[in-house]
Amino acid sequence: MTEAAKDAAPNAVGRPRLIKSPQEFDERVDTYISWCRSKEEPILLTGLILALGLSSKQAFYNYEEYPEFLDSVKRAKLLVEMEYEKRLNTFSSATGPIFALKNFGWSDKQELDVTTGGDKMNQAPTIIQLVAPNVTNGTD
């Protein structure tokens, strides 16, 4: 039995984590961010995932399941989100800011509350009442 096998937890299942600590995770994120800024490249979620050495979005999101990595993953996602917001918020178009505000819960639809102030609404007249007001429609 190898030393690594002896050190592994007795009930460990699955592949070991590629990134061993939150500090290592943060360092990889910061390296990617710095690289993007130095090359004037956009900061992208897929680029970040690849820079972390992961092979899927799910592998990235799996790190949220480890309590010690939760803040690091949230920070990484916010850095990517901030980049998207910066790019959406251009003066050439209102579409980007509108999209971002909708994601923050804003709404651009007009909602009208049409009520009678609590009074009972009158029933709309039927066609028969409009055409021949003196004729009954058999409801007497």
C-alpha positions in Angstrom: 0.0 0.0 0.0 1.4 3.4 -0.9 1.8 6.3 1.5 -1.0 8.2 -0.3 -3.4 5.3 0.2 -2.5 5.1 3.9 -3.2 8.9 4.3 -6.5 8.7 2.5 -9.7 8.6 4.6 -10.8 5.0 5.1 -14.3 5.7 3.5 -13.1 8.1 0.8 -15.1 7.7 -2.4 -14.4 9.2 -5.8 -11.6 11.3 -7.2 -9.7 13.6 -4.9 -10.2 17.3 -5.3 -8.0 18.9 -7.9 -7.7 22.1 -5.8 -6.6 21.2 -2.3 -7.3 24.5 -0.4 -9.4 27.7 -0.7 -6.1 29.6 -0.8 -5.0 27.6 -3.9 -8.4 28.2 -5.4 -8.2 32.0 -4.8 -4.6 32.1 -6.2 -5.8 30.5 -9.4 -8.7 32.8 -9.7 -6.5 35.9 -9.1 -4.0 34.7 -11.6 -6.7 34.3 -14.3 -8.2 37.7 -13.5 -4.8 39.4 -13.7 -4.0 37.6 -17.0 -7.4 38.8 -18.5 -6.8 42.4 -17.4 -3.2 42.4 -18.7 -4.4 41.2 -22.1 -7.6 43.3 -22.1 -9.5 40.0 -22.4 -13.0 39.6 -20.9 -13.3 37.7 -17.7 -15.5 34.8 -18.5 -17.0 32.0 -16.4 -15.8 29.3 -18.8 -12.3 30.9 -19.0 -12.2 30.9 -15.2 -13.2 27.2 -15.0 -10.5 26.3 -17.4 -7.9 28.4 -15.6 -8.8 26.5 -12.4 -7.9 23.3 -14.2 -11.5 22.0 -14.1 -13.3 20.4 -17.0 -16.9 21.4 -16.5 -19.2 24.0 -14.9 -20.5 21.2 -12.6 -17.0 20.6 -11.4 -16.8 24.3 -10.5 -20.2 24.3 -8.8 -19.3 21.2 -6.8 -16.7 23.3 -4.9 -19.7 25.2 -3.4 -20.6 22.0 -1.6 -17.4 22.1 0.5 -18.0 24.7 3.3 -14.3 25.8 3.3 -14.5 26.7 -0.4 -17.9 28.4 -0.4 -16.6 32.0 0.0 -14.0 31.4 -2.7 -16.5 30.2 -5.2 -18.9 33.0 -4.4 -16.1 35.6 -4.8 -15.1 34.0 -8.1 -18.6 34.2 -9.4 -19.0 37.8 -8.3 -15.8 38.7 -10.2 -17.2 37.2 -13.4 -20.6 38.9 -12.8 -18.9 42.2 -12.2 -17.2 41.9 -15.6 -20.5 41.2 -17.3 -22.2 44.1 -15.6 -19.4 46.4 -16.7 -19.8 45.3 -20.3 -23.6 45.6 -20.2 -23.4 49.1 -18.8 -22.3 51.0 -21.9 -23.6 54.4 -23.0 -24.3 53.1 -26.5 -27.3 51.1 -25.5 -29.9 50.9 -22.7 -30.4 47.2 -23.3 -27.5 46.1 -21.1 -28.5 48.1 -18.0 -32.2 47.1 -18.5 -31.1 43.4 -18.6 -29.0 43.8 -15.5 -31.7 45.6 -13.6 -34.2 42.9 -14.4 -31.8 40.3 -13.0 -31.8 42.4 -9.8 -35.6 42.1 -9.6 -36.7 45.3 -11.4 -39.6 45.2 -13.8 -40.4 47.2 -16.8 -44.0 46.2 -17.1 -46.7 48.6 -15.9 -49.1 47.1 -13.4 -52.5 48.8 -13.0 -54.8 48.0 -10.1 -58.2 48.8 -11.4 -60.8 48.5 -8.7 -64.0 50.1 -7.6 -62.6 51.1 -4.3 -64.4 48.2 -2.6 -67.8 48.9 -4.2 -69.7 46.2 -6.0 -69.3 46.3 -9.7 -72.5 46.5 -11.8 -73.1 43.6 -14.1 -72.5 44.5 -17.8 -75.8 44.6 -19.8 -76.5 41.7 -22.1 -76.9 42.1 -25.8 -80.6 41.6 -25.5 -80.9 44.4 -23.0 -79.0 46.7 -25.3 -80.9 45.9 -28.5 -84.4 45.4 -27.1 -84.6 46.8 -23.6 -88.3 45.8 -23.2 -87.8 42.2 -24.2 -87.1 39.7 -21.4 -84.5 37.0 -22.1 -86.4 34.2 -20.2 -84.7 34.8 -16.8 -87.9 36.2 -15.1 
